[in-house]
């Protein structure tokens, strides 16, 4: 199964993307895998969407030619969460300062997923993805 959601770099984008995820989890009956799976998927989607909104577009200046997309793809043993944006810059996972308020998003994605990565997408852009195993209880 596959579903996609377009979003802008606005403060409401993360909440709307989480609501989209929840509707898909319910429709695909993945919400029966338990609260841990739902929480992990919600955090991964939140971090991927936040990174795209903060780093790929200038907030509150949407450009109709530059679109951000969240895609969810259910495979037999995994849920793939992917966010596409128009920036060709690869995602960065720097080590944040110990007391930093931000900078741990991709570290959280890496910790909660079975795999994550990114791929360039034409025209200049990229897709950052994370894989969640469907083995939660």
N, CA, C and O atoms as a printed pandas DataFrame, in Angstrom:
     atom_number atom_name residue_name chain_id  residue_number  x_coord  y_coord  z_coord
0              1         N          UNK        A               1    0.839   -1.171    0.000
1              2        CA          UNK        A               1    0.000    0.000    0.000
2              3         C          UNK        A               1    0.885    1.236    0.000
3              4         O          UNK        A               1    2.012    1.216    0.496
4              5         N          UNK        A               2    0.355    2.303   -0.563
5              6        CA          UNK        A               2    1.108    3.540   -0.705
6              7         C          UNK        A               2    0.178    4.724   -0.509
7              8         O          UNK        A               2   -0.975    4.699   -0.940
8              9         N          UNK        A               3    0.684    5.759    0.142
9             10        CA          UNK        A               3   -0.068    7.003    0.300
10            11         C          UNK        A               3    0.936    8.147    0.350
11            12         O          UNK        A               3    2.056    7.984    0.834
12            13         N          UNK        A               4    0.522    9.311   -0.159
13            14        CA          UNK        A               4    1.410   10.468   -0.160
14            15         C          UNK        A               4    0.650   11.709    0.286
15            16         O          UNK        A               4   -0.559   11.827    0.086
16            17         N          UNK        A               5    1.386   12.627    0.894
17            18        CA          UNK        A               5    0.827   13.867    1.443
18            19         C          UNK        A               5    1.769   15.015    1.112
19            20         O          UNK        A               5    2.952   14.963    1.448
20            21         N          UNK        A               6    1.251   16.055    0.451
21            22        CA          UNK        A               6    2.065   17.231    0.148
22            23         C          UNK        A               6    1.961   18.213    1.305
23            24         O          UNK        A               6    0.894   18.369    1.900
24            25         N          UNK        A               7    3.074   18.879    1.625
25            26        CA          UNK        A               7    3.042   19.861    2.710
26            27         C          UNK        A               7    3.972   21.020    2.397
27            28         O          UNK        A               7    4.829   20.929    1.518
28            29         N          UNK        A               8    3.791   22.108    3.127
29            30        CA          UNK        A               8    4.600   23.313    2.981
30            31         C          UNK        A               8    5.476   23.478    4.215
31            32         O          UNK        A               8    5.328   22.749    5.197
32            33         N          UNK        A               9    6.369   24.422    4.156
33            34        CA          UNK        A               9    7.243   24.735    5.293
34            35         C          UNK        A               9    6.531   25.715    6.206
35            36         O          UNK        A               9    6.928   26.874    6.321
36            37         N          UNK        A              10    5.479   25.244    6.854
37            38        CA          UNK        A              10    4.714   26.077    7.777
38            39         C          UNK        A              10    4.648   25.383    9.136
39            40         O          UNK        A              10    4.858   24.173    9.226
40            41         N          UNK        A              11    4.361   26.138   10.187
41            42        CA          UNK        A              11    4.317   25.523   11.527
42            43         C          UNK        A              11    3.315   24.376   11.655
43            44         O          UNK        A              11    3.520   23.486   12.480
44            45         N          UNK        A              12    2.255   24.367   10.878
45            46        CA          UNK        A              12    1.223   23.332   11.000
46            47         C          UNK        A              12    1.587   22.046   10.248
47            48         O          UNK        A              12    0.928   21.021   10.425
48            49         N          UNK        A              13    2.626   22.091    9.414
49            50        CA          UNK        A              13    2.971   20.947    8.562
50            51         C          UNK        A              13    3.260   19.670    9.338
51            52         O          UNK        A              13    2.852   18.586    8.921
52            53         N          UNK        A              14    3.953   19.788   10.451
53            54        CA          UNK        A              14    4.303   18.589   11.218
54            55         C          UNK        A              14    3.045   17.948   11.795
55            56         O          UNK        A              14    2.884   16.731   11.716
56            57         N          UNK        A              15    2.161   18.740   12.367
57            58        CA          UNK        A              15    0.910   18.203   12.922
58            59         C          UNK        A              15    0.050   17.574   11.830
59            60         O          UNK        A              15   -0.522   16.504   12.034
60            61         N          UNK        A              16   -0.045   18.227   10.675
61            62        CA          UNK        A              16   -0.832   17.667    9.570
62            63         C          UNK        A              16   -0.223   16.357    9.073
63            64         O          UNK        A              16   -0.951   15.426    8.730
64            65         N          UNK        A              17    1.096   16.282    9.034
65            66        CA          UNK        A              17    1.761   15.056    8.587
66            67         C          UNK        A              17    1.556   13.919    9.586
67            68         O          UNK        A              17    1.378   12.767    9.189
68            69         N          UNK        A              18    1.580   14.237   10.875
69            70        CA          UNK        A              18    1.297   13.208   11.886
70            71         C          UNK        A              18   -0.148   12.716   11.772
71            72         O          UNK        A              18   -0.406   11.522   11.925
72            73         N          UNK        A              19   -1.084   13.617   11.508
73            74        CA          UNK        A              19   -2.485   13.215   11.334
74            75         C          UNK        A              19   -2.640   12.329   10.096
75            76         O          UNK        A              19   -3.386   11.350   10.121
76            77         N          UNK        A              20   -1.941   12.667    9.022
77            78        CA          UNK        A              20   -1.949   11.844    7.814
78            79         C          UNK        A              20   -1.408   10.446    8.129
79            80         O          UNK        A              20   -1.999    9.442    7.731
80            81         N          UNK        A              21   -0.289   10.389    8.841
81            82        CA          UNK        A              21    0.283    9.101    9.255
82            83         C          UNK        A              21   -0.729    8.299   10.054
83            84         O          UNK        A              21   -0.927    7.113    9.787
84            85         N          UNK        A              22   -1.370    8.926   11.028
85            86        CA          UNK        A              22   -2.328    8.209   11.880
86            87         C          UNK        A              22   -3.490    7.642   11.064
87            88         O          UNK        A              22   -3.933    6.519   11.305
88            89         N          UNK        A              23   -3.983    8.423   10.097
89            90        CA          UNK        A              23   -5.071    7.915    9.234
90            91         C          UNK        A              23   -4.601    6.694    8.447
91            92         O          UNK        A              23   -5.344    5.722    8.310
92            93         N          UNK        A              24   -3.376    6.737    7.933
93            94        CA          UNK        A              24   -2.851    5.593    7.176
94            95         C          UNK        A              24   -2.644    4.377    8.073
95            96         O          UNK        A              24   -2.992    3.259    7.695
96            97         N          UNK        A              25   -2.082    4.589    9.253
97            98        CA          UNK        A              25   -1.880    3.468   10.180
98            99         C          UNK        A              25   -3.207    2.802   10.523
99           100         O          UNK        A              25   -3.289    1.576   10.597
100          101         N          UNK        A              26   -4.231    3.599   10.729
101          102        CA          UNK        A              26   -5.549    3.057   11.043
102          103         C          UNK        A              26   -6.136    2.326    9.841
103          104         O          UNK        A              26   -6.626    1.205    9.979
104          105         N          UNK        A              27   -6.092    2.946    8.670
105          106        CA          UNK        A              27   -6.644    2.352    7.451
106          107         C          UNK        A              27   -5.945    1.040    7.117
107          108         O          UNK        A              27   -6.586    0.086    6.678
108          109         N          UNK        A              28   -4.637    0.991    7.324
109          110        CA          UNK        A              28   -3.859   -0.201    7.002
110          111         C          UNK        A              28   -3.771   -1.170    8.177
111          112         O          UNK        A              28   -3.096   -2.196    8.093
112          113         N          UNK        A              29   -4.451   -0.842    9.269
113          114        CA          UNK        A              29   -4.508   -1.657   10.486
114          115         C          UNK        A              29   -3.135   -1.868   11.134
115          116         O          UNK        A              29   -2.907   -2.867   11.815
116          117         N          UNK        A              30   -2.241   -0.928   10.914
117          118        CA          UNK        A              30   -0.932   -1.004   11.561
118          119         C          UNK        A              30   -0.986   -0.473   12.982
119          120         O          UNK        A              30   -0.064   -0.698   13.767
120          121         N          UNK        A              31   -2.057    0.228   13.315
121          122        CA          UNK        A              31   -2.219    0.706   14.693
122          123         C          UNK        A              31   -2.401   -0.459   15.662
123          124         O          UNK        A              31   -2.287   -0.274   16.873
124          125         N          UNK        A              32   -2.679   -1.645   15.150
125          126        CA          UNK        A              32   -2.819   -2.826   16.002
126          127         C          UNK        A              32   -1.457   -3.386   16.436
127          128         O          UNK        A              32   -1.393   -4.303   17.255
128          129         N          UNK        A              33   -0.369   -2.830   15.885
129          130        CA          UNK        A              33    0.970   -3.299   16.264
130          131         C          UNK        A              33    1.399   -2.771   17.621
131          132         O          UNK        A              33    2.421   -3.196   18.160
132          133         N          UNK        A              34    0.630   -1.851   18.173
133          134        CA          UNK        A              34    0.917   -1.363   19.513
134          135         C          UNK        A              34    1.363    0.079   19.545
135          136         O          UNK        A              34    1.708    0.678   18.527
136          137         N          UNK        A              35    1.344    0.618   20.756
137          138        CA          UNK        A              35    1.659    2.028   20.953
138          139         C          UNK        A              35    3.120    2.347   20.637
139          140         O          UNK        A              35    3.417    3.440   20.156
140          141         N          UNK        A              36    4.022    1.424   20.897
141          142        CA          UNK        A              36    5.434    1.675   20.610
142          143         C          UNK        A              36    5.650    1.894   19.122
143          144         O          UNK        A              36    6.348    2.828   18.726
144          145         N          UNK        A              37    5.057    1.039   18.294
145          146        CA          UNK        A              37    5.184    1.208   16.845
146          147         C          UNK        A              37    4.602    2.548   16.414
147          148         O          UNK        A              37    5.234    3.280   15.653
148          149         N          UNK        A              38    3.418    2.872   16.886
149          150        CA          UNK        A              38    2.770    4.138   16.531
150          151         C          UNK        A              38    3.615    5.321   16.976
151          152         O          UNK        A              38    3.800    6.270   16.214
152          153         N          UNK        A              39    4.126    5.278   18.193
153          154        CA          UNK        A              39    4.960    6.382   18.696
154          155         C          UNK        A              39    6.247    6.524   17.880
155          156         O          UNK        A              39    6.655    7.638   17.551
156          157         N          UNK        A              40    6.885    5.398   17.554
157          158        CA          UNK        A              40    8.112    5.454   16.765
158          159         C          UNK        A              40    7.841    6.023   15.373
159          160         O          UNK        A              40    8.597    6.867   14.891
160          161         N          UNK        A              41    6.775    5.569   14.731
161          162        CA          UNK        A              41    6.424    6.080   13.401
162          163         C          UNK        A              41    6.110    7.576   13.467
163          164         O          UNK        A              41    6.523    8.338   12.592
164          165         N          UNK        A              42    5.389    7.990   14.492
165          166        CA          UNK        A              42    5.032    9.404   14.650
166          167         C          UNK        A              42    6.286   10.263   14.838
167          168         O          UNK        A              42    6.390   11.339   14.249
168          169         N          UNK        A              43    7.224    9.805   15.641
169          170        CA          UNK        A              43    8.444   10.578   15.867
170          171         C          UNK        A              43    9.306   10.634   14.600
171          172         O          UNK        A              43    9.863   11.684   14.279
172          173         N          UNK        A              44    9.417    9.534   13.894
173          174        CA          UNK        A              44   10.192    9.518   12.654
174          175         C          UNK        A              44    9.601   10.476   11.629
175          176         O          UNK        A              44   10.326   11.267   11.027
176          177         N          UNK        A              45    8.288   10.409   11.429
177          178        CA          UNK        A              45    7.639   11.318   10.484
178          179         C          UNK        A              45    7.828   12.768   10.925
179          180         O          UNK        A              45    8.119   13.632   10.098
180          181         N          UNK        A              46    7.668   13.036   12.205
181          182        CA          UNK        A              46    7.853   14.398   12.712
182          183         C          UNK        A              46    9.249   14.921   12.413
183          184         O          UNK        A              46    9.402   16.060   11.970
184          185         N          UNK        A              47   10.258   14.112   12.649
185          186        CA          UNK        A              47   11.637   14.549   12.436
186          187         C          UNK        A              47   11.946   14.736   10.955
187          188         O          UNK        A              47   12.582   15.722   10.584
188          189         N          UNK        A              48   11.508   13.809   10.100
189          190        CA          UNK        A              48   11.771   13.943    8.669
190          191         C          UNK        A              48   11.069   15.160    8.086
191          192         O          UNK        A              48   11.655   15.891    7.287
192          193         N          UNK        A              49    9.821   15.383    8.476
193          194        CA          UNK        A              49    9.069   16.539    7.978
194          195         C          UNK        A              49    9.681   17.839    8.498
195          196         O          UNK        A              49    9.824   18.803    7.746
196          197         N          UNK        A              50   10.041   17.868    9.773
197          198        CA          UNK        A              50   10.660   19.070   10.345
198          199         C          UNK        A              50   11.956   19.402    9.627
199          200         O          UNK        A              50   12.193   20.561    9.285
200          201         N          UNK        A              51   12.804   18.399    9.393
201          202        CA          UNK        A              51   14.072   18.652    8.705
202          203         C          UNK        A              51   13.844   19.216    7.309
203          204         O          UNK        A              51   14.519   20.162    6.904
204          205         N          UNK        A              52   12.899   18.644    6.572
205          206        CA          UNK        A              52   12.627   19.145    5.222
206          207         C          UNK        A              52   12.098   20.577    5.273
207          208         O          UNK        A              52   12.523   21.425    4.489
208          209         N          UNK        A              53   11.183   20.844    6.182
209          210        CA          UNK        A              53   10.599   22.185    6.280
210          211         C          UNK        A              53   11.632   23.221    6.720
211          212         O          UNK        A              53   11.605   24.357    6.246
212          213         N          UNK        A              54   12.530   22.848    7.609
213          214        CA          UNK        A              54   13.522   23.795    8.108
214          215         C          UNK        A              54   14.689   24.010    7.151
215          216         O          UNK        A              54   15.203   25.122    7.032
216          217         N          UNK        A              55   15.107   22.948    6.471
217          218        CA          UNK        A              55   16.350   23.031    5.712
218          219         C          UNK        A              55   16.180   23.063    4.198
219          220         O          UNK        A              55   17.115   23.450    3.498
220          221         N          UNK        A              56   15.027   22.673    3.666
221          222        CA          UNK        A              56   14.868   22.616    2.209
222          223         C          UNK        A              56   14.201   23.858    1.641
223          224         O          UNK        A              56   14.495   24.258    0.514
224          225         N          UNK        A              57   13.317   24.466    2.397
225          226        CA          UNK        A              57   12.607   25.664    1.949
226          227         C          UNK        A              57   12.711   26.739    3.007
227          228         O          UNK        A              57   12.919   26.448    4.185
228          229         N          UNK        A              58   12.568   27.960    2.592
229          230        CA          UNK        A              58   12.501   29.041    3.566
230          231         C          UNK        A              58   11.106   29.036    4.165
231          232         O          UNK        A              58   10.128   29.106    3.421
232          233         N          UNK        A              59   10.981   28.955    5.480
233          234        CA          UNK        A              59    9.659   28.893    6.119
234          235         C          UNK        A              59    8.775   30.052    5.709
235          236         O          UNK        A              59    9.220   31.190    5.558
236          237         N          UNK        A              60    7.510   29.724    5.535
237          238        CA          UNK        A              60    6.449   30.675    5.224
238          239         C          UNK        A              60    6.643   31.384    3.886
239          240         O          UNK        A              60    6.021   32.418    3.642
240          241         N          UNK        A              61    7.486   30.849    3.030
241          242        CA          UNK        A              61    7.642   31.393    1.691
242          243         C          UNK        A              61    7.471   30.262    0.679
243          244         O          UNK        A              61    8.421   29.920   -0.025
244          245         N          UNK        A              62    6.276   29.674    0.595
245          246        CA          UNK        A              62    6.094   28.535   -0.300
246          247         C          UNK        A              62    6.272   28.942   -1.760
247          248         O          UNK        A              62    5.880   30.035   -2.170
248          249         N          UNK        A              63    6.856   28.063   -2.512
249          250        CA          UNK        A              63    7.050   28.236   -3.934
250          251         C          UNK        A              63    6.318   27.085   -4.612
251          252         O          UNK        A              63    6.636   25.927   -4.342
252          253         N          UNK        A              64    5.340   27.362   -5.492
253          254        CA          UNK        A              64    4.553   26.272   -6.084
254          255         C          UNK        A              64    5.389   25.281   -6.879
255          256         O          UNK        A              64    4.956   24.150   -7.103
256          257         N          UNK        A              65    6.589   25.689   -7.314
257          258        CA          UNK        A              65    7.449   24.761   -8.051
258          259         C          UNK        A              65    8.275   23.898   -7.119
259          260         O          UNK        A              65    8.886   22.924   -7.557
260          261         N          UNK        A              66    8.303   24.238   -5.847
261          262        CA          UNK        A              66    9.062   23.466   -4.868
262          263         C          UNK        A              66    8.083   22.810   -3.912
263          264         O          UNK        A              66    7.440   23.479   -3.103
264          265         N          UNK        A              67    7.979   21.520   -4.014
265          266        CA          UNK        A              67    7.016   20.803   -3.192
266          267         C          UNK        A              67    7.734   19.867   -2.233
267          268         O          UNK        A              67    8.788   19.310   -2.540
268          269         N          UNK        A              68    7.136   19.714   -1.075
269          270        CA          UNK        A              68    7.596   18.766   -0.066
270          271         C          UNK        A              68    6.550   17.660    0.005
271          272         O          UNK        A              68    5.349   17.930    0.004
272          273         N          UNK        A              69    7.007   16.430    0.066
273          274        CA          UNK        A              69    6.087   15.290    0.091
274          275         C          UNK        A              69    6.486   14.314    1.181
275          276         O          UNK        A              69    7.666   14.051    1.413
276          277         N          UNK        A              70    5.467   13.786    1.843
277          278        CA          UNK        A              70    5.626   12.659    2.751
278          279         C          UNK        A              70    4.991   11.467    2.058
279          280         O          UNK        A              70    3.831   11.530    1.649
280          281         N          UNK        A              71    5.734   10.390    1.924
281          282        CA          UNK        A              71    5.200    9.163    1.337
282          283         C          UNK        A              71    5.317    8.041    2.357
283          284         O          UNK        A              71    6.321    7.914    3.057
284          285         N          UNK        A              72    4.268    7.233    2.422
285          286        CA          UNK        A              72    4.245    6.052    3.285
286          287         C          UNK        A              72    4.030    4.842    2.395
287          288         O          UNK        A              72    3.100    4.818    1.588
288          289         N          UNK        A              73    4.880    3.840    2.535
289          290        CA          UNK        A              73    4.776    2.632    1.721
290          291         C          UNK        A              73    4.834    1.426    2.641
291          292         O          UNK        A              73    5.850    1.161    3.283
292          293         N          UNK        A              74    3.724    0.701    2.693
293          294        CA          UNK        A              74    3.692   -0.508    3.509
294          295         C          UNK        A              74    4.161   -1.676    2.659
295          296         O          UNK        A              74    3.585   -1.966    1.610
296          297         N          UNK        A              75    5.206   -2.340    3.118
297          298        CA          UNK        A              75    5.722   -3.538    2.488
298          299         C          UNK        A              75    5.334   -4.724    3.368
299          300         O          UNK        A              75    4.806   -4.516    4.460
300          301         N          UNK        A              76    5.577   -5.953    2.932
301          302        CA          UNK        A              76    5.164   -7.097    3.751
302          303         C          UNK        A              76    5.706   -7.084    5.180
303          304         O          UNK        A              76    5.009   -7.504    6.104
304          305         N          UNK        A              77    6.947   -6.607    5.377
305          306        CA          UNK        A              77    7.543   -6.650    6.709
306          307         C          UNK        A              77    7.989   -5.295    7.232
307          308         O          UNK        A              77    8.668   -5.219    8.255
308          309         N          UNK        A              78    7.612   -4.219    6.536
309          310        CA          UNK        A              78    8.111   -2.908    6.948
310          311         C          UNK        A              78    7.199   -1.789    6.473
311          312         O          UNK        A              78    6.441   -1.931    5.514
312          313         N          UNK        A              79    7.300   -0.680    7.177
313          314        CA          UNK        A              79    6.678    0.567    6.750
314          315         C          UNK        A              79    7.820    1.509    6.406
315          316         O          UNK        A              79    8.698    1.755    7.234
316          317         N          UNK        A              80    7.810    2.035    5.188
317          318        CA          UNK        A              80    8.808    3.005    4.758
318          319         C          UNK        A              80    8.171    4.391    4.855
319          320         O          UNK        A              80    7.106    4.637    4.290
320          321         N          UNK        A              81    8.833    5.286    5.575
321          322        CA          UNK        A              81    8.422    6.686    5.680
322          323         C          UNK        A              81    9.467    7.482    4.915
323          324         O          UNK        A              81   10.654    7.399    5.229
324          325         N          UNK        A              82    9.048    8.252    3.916
325          326        CA          UNK        A              82    9.989    8.987    3.081
326          327         C          UNK        A              82    9.509   10.415    2.885
327          328         O          UNK        A              82    8.318   10.658    2.692
328          329         N          UNK        A              83   10.439   11.354    2.935
329          330        CA          UNK        A              83   10.124   12.755    2.705
330          331         C          UNK        A              83   11.005   13.258    1.574
331          332         O          UNK        A              83   12.230   13.144    1.621
332          333         N          UNK        A              84   10.359   13.820    0.553
333          334        CA          UNK        A              84   11.069   14.374   -0.595
334          335         C          UNK        A              84   11.020   15.888   -0.549
335          336         O          UNK        A              84    9.997   16.488   -0.217
336          337         N          UNK        A              85   12.157   16.497   -0.892
337          338        CA          UNK        A              85   12.232   17.955   -0.899
338          339         C          UNK        A              85   13.091   18.407   -2.081
339          340         O          UNK        A              85   13.783   17.587   -2.684
340          341         N          UNK        A              86   13.057   19.699   -2.419
341          342        CA          UNK        A              86   13.769   20.191   -3.596
342          343         C          UNK        A              86   15.245   20.501   -3.368
343          344         O          UNK        A              86   15.915   20.947   -4.299
344          345         N          UNK        A              87   15.765   20.288   -2.194
345          346        CA          UNK        A              87   17.166   20.608   -1.920
346          347         C          UNK        A              87   18.063   19.431   -2.269
347          348         O          UNK        A              87   17.801   18.311   -1.828
348          349         N          UNK        A              88   19.114   19.655   -3.048
349          350        CA          UNK        A              88   20.029   18.559   -3.354
350          351         C          UNK        A              88   21.027   18.283   -2.223
351          352         O          UNK        A              88   21.760   17.295   -2.277
352          353         N          UNK        A              89   21.062   19.136   -1.213
353          354        CA          UNK        A              89   22.019   18.969   -0.111
354          355         C          UNK        A              89   21.702   17.702    0.680
355          356         O          UNK        A              89   20.553   17.485    1.063
356          357         N          UNK        A              90   22.706   16.866    0.927
357          358        CA          UNK        A              90   22.448   15.643    1.699
358          359         C          UNK        A              90   22.109   15.968    3.149
359          360         O          UNK        A              90   22.524   17.003    3.670
360          361         N          UNK        A              91   21.361   15.091    3.794
361          362        CA          UNK        A              91   21.077   15.310    5.215
362          363         C          UNK        A              91   22.366   15.192    6.014
363          364         O          UNK        A              91   23.256   14.414    5.669
364          365         N          UNK        A              92   22.452   15.961    7.069
365          366        CA          UNK        A              92   23.641   15.933    7.921
366          367         C          UNK        A              92   23.243   15.474    9.313
367          368         O          UNK        A              92   22.181   15.832    9.821
368          369         N          UNK        A              93   24.109   14.677    9.920
369          370        CA          UNK        A              93   23.875   14.209   11.272
370          371         C          UNK        A              93   25.072   14.591   12.143
371          372         O          UNK        A              93   25.842   13.730   12.565
372          373         N          UNK        A              94   25.220   15.894   12.406
373          374        CA          UNK        A              94   26.345   16.307   13.249
374          375         C          UNK        A              94   26.092   15.913   14.701
375          376         O          UNK        A              94   24.952   15.699   15.111
376          377         N          UNK        A              95   27.146   15.824   15.447
377          378        CA          UNK        A              95   27.003   15.569   16.881
378          379         C          UNK        A              95   26.616   16.895   17.536
379          380         O          UNK        A              95   27.397   17.846   17.504
380          381         N          UNK        A              96   25.420   16.972   18.131
381          382        CA          UNK        A              96   25.010   18.232   18.759
382          383         C          UNK        A              96   25.764   18.475   20.064
383          384         O          UNK        A              96   26.257   17.546   20.704
384          385         N          UNK        A              97   25.837   19.731   20.431
385          386        CA          UNK        A              97   26.422   20.064   21.729
386          387         C          UNK        A              97   25.567   19.399   22.814
387          388         O          UNK        A              97   24.363   19.225   22.627
388          389         N          UNK        A              98   26.173   19.030   23.934
389          390        CA          UNK        A              98   25.426   18.307   24.976
390          391         C          UNK        A              98   24.127   18.980   25.425
391          392         O          UNK        A              98   23.159   18.284   25.733
392          393         N          UNK        A              99   24.079   20.300   25.471
393          394        CA          UNK        A              99   22.889   20.989   25.962
394          395         C          UNK        A              99   22.117   21.671   24.852
395          396         O          UNK        A              99   21.282   22.533   25.124
396          397         N          UNK        A             100   22.379   21.302   23.598
397          398        CA          UNK        A             100   21.696   21.924   22.462
398          399         C          UNK        A             100   20.206   21.593   22.470
399          400         O          UNK        A             100   19.804   20.493   22.849
400          401         N          UNK        A             101   19.397   22.558   22.048
401          402        CA          UNK        A             101   17.947   22.363   21.972
402          403         C          UNK        A             101   17.537   21.607   20.715
403          404         O          UNK        A             101   16.421   21.090   20.653
404          405         N          UNK        A             102   18.397   21.531   19.726
405          406        CA          UNK        A             102   18.059   20.909   18.447
406          407         C          UNK        A             102   19.279   20.161   17.919
407          408         O          UNK        A             102   20.363   20.212   18.500
408          409         N          UNK        A             103   19.073   19.464   16.801
409          410        CA          UNK        A             103   20.191   18.797   16.153
410          411         C          UNK        A             103   20.257   17.299   16.351
411          412         O          UNK        A             103   21.235   16.669   15.947
412          413         N          UNK        A             104   19.233   16.707   16.969
413          414        CA          UNK        A             104   19.250   15.266   17.227
414          415         C          UNK        A             104   18.244   14.491   16.386
415          416         O          UNK        A             104   18.080   13.286   16.577
416          417         N          UNK        A             105   17.567   15.167   15.457
417          418        CA          UNK        A             105   16.493   14.537   14.690
418          419         C          UNK        A             105   16.905   13.288   13.951
419          420         O          UNK        A             105   16.263   12.247   14.093
420          421         N          UNK        A             106   17.962   13.366   13.164
421          422        CA          UNK        A             106   18.383   12.186   12.405
422          423         C          UNK        A             106   18.964   11.104   13.310
423          424         O          UNK        A             106   18.903    9.922   12.972
424          425         N          UNK        A             107   19.522   11.486   14.445
425          426        CA          UNK        A             107   19.984   10.478   15.397
426          427         C          UNK        A             107   18.793    9.693   15.958
427          428         O          UNK        A             107   18.878    8.481   16.153
428          429         N          UNK        A             108   17.691   10.391   16.213
429          430        CA          UNK        A             108   16.469    9.708   16.659
430          431         C          UNK        A             108   15.937    8.791   15.566
431          432         O          UNK        A             108   15.550    7.655   15.839
432          433         N          UNK        A             109   15.916    9.283   14.329
433          434        CA          UNK        A             109   15.446    8.469   13.203
434          435         C          UNK        A             109   16.299    7.210   13.095
435          436         O          UNK        A             109   15.763    6.112   12.941
436          437         N          UNK        A             110   17.608    7.353   13.172
437          438        CA          UNK        A             110   18.508    6.200   13.071
438          439         C          UNK        A             110   18.276    5.211   14.213
439          440         O          UNK        A             110   18.319    3.999   14.002
440          441         N          UNK        A             111   18.033    5.722   15.415
441          442        CA          UNK        A             111   17.842    4.852   16.577
442          443         C          UNK        A             111   16.520    4.086   16.523
443          444         O          UNK        A             111   16.449    2.947   16.985
444          445         N          UNK        A             112   15.482    4.692   15.969
445          446        CA          UNK        A             112   14.154    4.075   15.977
446          447         C          UNK        A             112   13.864    3.217   14.752
447          448         O          UNK        A             112   12.944    2.400   14.779
448          449         N          UNK        A             113   14.623    3.384   13.693
449          450        CA          UNK        A             113   14.356    2.641   12.463
450          451         C          UNK        A             113   15.342    1.484   12.306
451          452         O          UNK        A             113   16.406    1.466   12.924
452          453         N          UNK        A             114   14.964    0.523   11.466
453          454        CA          UNK        A             114   15.875   -0.582   11.175
454          455         C          UNK        A             114   16.901   -0.167   10.132
455          456         O          UNK        A             114   17.963   -0.780   10.029
456          457         N          UNK        A             115   16.594    0.858    9.364
457          458        CA          UNK        A             115   17.517    1.428    8.379
458          459         C          UNK        A             115   16.982    2.793    7.983
459          460         O          UNK        A             115   15.781    3.054    8.049
460          461         N          UNK        A             116   17.900    3.659    7.570
461          462        CA          UNK        A             116   17.493    4.953    7.035
462          463         C          UNK        A             116   18.541    5.386    6.031
463          464         O          UNK        A             116   19.661    4.875    6.036
464          465         N          UNK        A             117   18.186    6.321    5.175
465          466        CA          UNK        A             117   19.131    6.800    4.184
466          467         C          UNK        A             117   18.505    7.900    3.353
467          468         O          UNK        A             117   17.453    8.443    3.690
468          469         N          UNK        A             118   19.169    8.210    2.273
469          470        CA          UNK        A             118   18.656    9.241    1.381
470          471         C          UNK        A             118   19.138    8.947   -0.028
471          472         O          UNK        A             118   20.128    8.243   -0.230
472          473         N          UNK        A             119   18.428    9.493   -0.988
473          474        CA          UNK        A             119   18.798    9.331   -2.381
474          475         C          UNK        A             119   18.506   10.627   -3.126
475          476         O          UNK        A             119   17.498   11.276   -2.850
476          477         N          UNK        A             120   19.365   11.016   -4.061
477          478        CA          UNK        A             120   19.059   12.187   -4.872
478          479         C          UNK        A             120   17.854   11.893   -5.760
479          480         O          UNK        A             120   17.689   10.769   -6.233
480          481         N          UNK        A             121   17.024   12.888   -5.984
481          482        CA          UNK        A             121   15.872   12.740   -6.869
482          483         C          UNK        A             121   15.827   13.922   -7.826
483          484         O          UNK        A             121   16.055   15.058   -7.408
484          485         N          UNK        A             122   15.537   13.681   -9.101
485          486        CA          UNK        A             122   15.484   14.784  -10.058
486          487         C          UNK        A             122   14.151   15.521   -9.980
487          488         O          UNK        A             122   13.179   14.920   -9.523
488          489         N          UNK        A             123   14.041   16.789  -10.397
489          490        CA          UNK        A             123   15.207   17.633  -10.654
490          491         C          UNK        A             123   15.953   17.809   -9.354
491          492         O          UNK        A             123   15.590   17.149   -8.380
492          493         N          UNK        A             124   16.955   18.637   -9.261
493          494        CA          UNK        A             124   17.724   18.636   -8.013
494          495         C          UNK        A             124   16.818   18.555   -6.792
495          496         O          UNK        A             124   15.962   19.413   -6.575
496          497         N          UNK        A             125   17.017   17.545   -6.026
497          498        CA          UNK        A             125   16.257   17.315   -4.802
498          499         C          UNK        A             125   16.738   16.028   -4.164
499          500         O          UNK        A             125   17.728   15.436   -4.595
500          501         N          UNK        A             126   16.023   15.600   -3.128
501          502        CA          UNK        A             126   16.400   14.354   -2.453
502          503         C          UNK        A             126   15.184   13.766   -1.754
503          504         O          UNK        A             126   14.177   14.442   -1.540
504          505         N          UNK        A             127   15.304   12.504   -1.408
505          506        CA          UNK        A             127   14.318   11.817   -0.587
506          507         C          UNK        A             127   15.063   11.190    0.579
507          508         O          UNK        A             127   16.020   10.439    0.387
508          509         N          UNK        A             128   14.616   11.503    1.789
509          510        CA          UNK        A             128   15.173   10.924    3.012
510          511         C          UNK        A             128   14.137    9.921    3.516
511          512         O          UNK        A             128   12.955   10.249    3.619
512          513         N          UNK        A             129   14.570    8.714    3.825
513          514        CA          UNK        A             129   13.635    7.654    4.186
514          515         C          UNK        A             129   14.093    6.924    5.452
515          516         O          UNK        A             129   15.263    6.952    5.833
516          517         N          UNK        A             130   13.116    6.273    6.080
517          518        CA          UNK        A             130   13.390    5.420    7.231
518          519         C          UNK        A             130   12.499    4.186    7.140
519          520         O          UNK        A             130   11.353    4.267    6.699
520          521         N          UNK        A             131   13.032    3.055    7.558
521          522        CA          UNK        A             131   12.317    1.779    7.507
522          523         C          UNK        A             131   11.985    1.331    8.924
523          524         O          UNK        A             131   12.867    1.254    9.779
524          525         N          UNK        A             132   10.706    1.034    9.171
525          526        CA          UNK        A             132   10.276    0.510   10.471
526          527         C          UNK        A             132    9.793   -0.915   10.273
527          528         O          UNK        A             132    8.936   -1.173    9.429
528          529         N          UNK        A             133   10.334   -1.828   11.040
529          530        CA          UNK        A             133    9.905   -3.223   10.970
530          531         C          UNK        A             133    8.474   -3.363   11.489
531          532         O          UNK        A             133    8.076   -2.671   12.426
532          533         N          UNK        A             134    7.719   -4.249   10.884
533          534        CA          UNK        A             134    6.335   -4.499   11.324
534          535         C          UNK        A             134    6.289   -5.676   12.283
535          536         O          UNK        A             134    5.457   -6.570   12.127
536          537         N          UNK        A             135    7.167   -5.689   13.268
537          538        CA          UNK        A             135    7.237   -6.800   14.216
538          539         C          UNK        A             135    7.005   -6.347   15.644
539          540         O          UNK        A             135    7.355   -7.066   16.579
540          541         N          UNK        A             136    6.424   -5.174   15.835
541          542        CA          UNK        A             136    6.164   -4.668   17.196
542          543         C          UNK        A             136    5.002   -5.434   17.812
543          544         O          UNK        A             136    4.187   -6.028   17.107
544          545         N          UNK        A             137    4.939   -5.409   19.138
545          546        CA          UNK        A             137    3.806   -6.035   19.855
546          547         C          UNK        A             137    3.306   -5.107   20.925
547          548         O          UNK        A             137    2.361   -5.441   21.640
